[in-house]
Amino acid sequence: MKSAKIKYVSENDLKEFYRIYKDYTNGKMSLASLKRRYREFPNLFLGAYLKNKLIGIVFGLPSRNNKKEIILHSIAVLVQYWRKGIGSELLKRFFKECKKRGFTEISVGAGEGVERFYLKNGFKIRYLRVELDYKHESLFKKKFKESISKKVKRRTYVIFYLRVKDFDNKLRNKIKNEFGTQEIIFILERKL
């Protein structure tokens, strides 16, 4: 297969970009919101094109807490092009664009099954992010108090960030089974 061309996404391609984003990620952003973010940070929206057809996307947004950090929002490749290196090529170009703009670090929350892709592309695991109902909060704190880095309260649930050094699927599954978590994902980081 001929290699895909990685380039900035044009505004004309945003509807197709959005379709891939919605079909292949758990993205909750509306098209209007995506367009707003695109207009603000167009150089952080990249696409993989094959014969002028958009087959993969990546985009990120600056962190609100750290002006040197980018949050990798989404990366996706059409299923028929998986395992051909296109996702890794998108990331390489994304890293280059971020570095060019003075960012020094990239963070991403990895859903189940994609952690190894990020590890292969130079990311390191930093936290396990666990969303729980408040009814489990005290037991969870007691069980994991040595590992808790941060706690964030929301209206109907609480989020814990556990310090972890390695990908530990057994720990994730144990927490999932024991506490019936709403969401549990690894937070990974990469220096540029």
N, C-alpha and C positions, 0 to 999 in steps of 0.2 A: 504494500500500500504506500502510495506517495505520502510524504510527511505533510501534516497540517500546517498552515501558516497562522502564527499567533500575532494578533494585532489589536489595536484599540477598537472597541465596538463603536459603530456610528449610531447616532440617534435613530436613524432609520431602522436599525436592527434591534431596537430595544423591545419590541413586542415579541420577537422570536427569542431573544435573550430571556425575557420574563417567562415565556412558555417553558423553556428548558429549566429555568430556576424553579418553577412551580412543580413540574413533572418529576424532577430528580432530587429535590431537596425538601426539607421540612420547613422551607421558608414561609414566613407569615406576612412578609411585606407586600403591600398592594402595588399595582403597576404605577399608580400616581406617586407613591412614596419612592419607588425605585427610580422613576424618572427625575424626581427632585434630587435624590442623592447623586444620580448620574450627572446632572447639570452642575452640581457642586464639586464632584470629584471624577471627571470623565477619564482621567488617566489611570484610574484604579479599576476600570471595567475593561477586561480583555476577553477576546474570543478566539477560539480555534476555528479556522475556516478551511474547508476542503472544497475546491472548485467554487468558491464564493458562497458556500453553504455553511452556516453557523452550526458547528457540531459539538462545541464545548464552551464553557464559560467559567470565568473566575472574577470575583470582585471582593473588595474589602473597604472598610471605612476606618478613619482615624479613631483611636480610642478617646473617650471623653476624659479619662483619668490620667493618661500619659501621652503627651504630645509627640513622643518618639515611637509610639506603638501603633501598629495597624491591627485591626481585628479582621481576620479573614472571614468574610461573611458566608460565601458559598463558592463551591467549585463543583462542576458537573460536566459529564461528557455523555453524549447519546450512547445508549447501551451497545449498539452495533460497532462502536469504536473503542470499547473498553479493552484494557490490557494491550494497548498499542503504544503506550508511553505519552499519550496526548495530555493526560492529567498532569503528569510530571513536567512536561514542557510548558503547560500553562503556569504551573507554580514557579518554574525557573524564571520565566519572563515577568511574572508578578513580583518576585523577589527583586529583580533588577529595577523595575519601575518604582518600587517602594524605597529602595536604597537611594535611587537617583533623587528622590524627593526628601531625603534626610531622615527617613525612618530607620530605626536600628533593631526593631523587634517586631515579630508577627505572632499573634495568638489565634488559636482556633479551638472551638468546642467540637469534638469529634463524636458523632453518633456511632452507635454500635456497628461494628463491622468495617469501619474505615480507618481505624487507628493505625493499622500497619502501613497504610498508604502514606500517612503523614510521617511516621517514624522513618520510613524508607527515604523520605524527602527532607531529612535533617531536623525534624521537630523532636523535641524532648517532652516527655510527660511531666507536668507540673502539679496538677490537682485532679481530684475526682470531684466533680460537682454533683451534689445530691439534692434533689427537691423532695421535701417530705411534707405530709400533713402535719399540722401542729400537734396532733395527738401522739406522734412518735418522737417529738423533739427531745424530751428529757431522757428517754431511754437511749436515743442515738447519741446524745451528748455524753452520757455516762460511758457508753461502749467505746466511743472514738475520741474521747477528750484529748488524748495525746497527739492525735493527728489533725485536729480541726485547726485550720488556718484562719478561716473567716466564716462569719454567719451573717446572712442577709434575711431580714424579715419582709415578707410580702403580706398582702391582706389575708389570703387564704392558705398560705403555705410558707415554709421556711427553706432557705437554701444554705447548705453547708459546703465548704470547700475543704476537702481533706488533702493534706500533703501526701503525695505518693511519688516514688522515684521511677517506677517501672509500670509497664502495662500489666495490669493484674485483673484478668477477666473473672477469676474466682472470687475476688473481693467484690467486684461489681455485682456478680450474680448472688452472692451471699446477702449483700445489702438489699438487692432487689427482692429476693425471696423473703427475707426477714421483715422488711419494713414496707413492702408494697409501694415503692417510690413512684412518684409521678414521672420523674426524669432523672437519669443518671448518665453523665457523659464525662469523658476525659477532656481536660483542658491541656493543650499542648502549646509550646512556645518554640520559636526559632529565632536565633540572632542572625542579623544580616551582615 
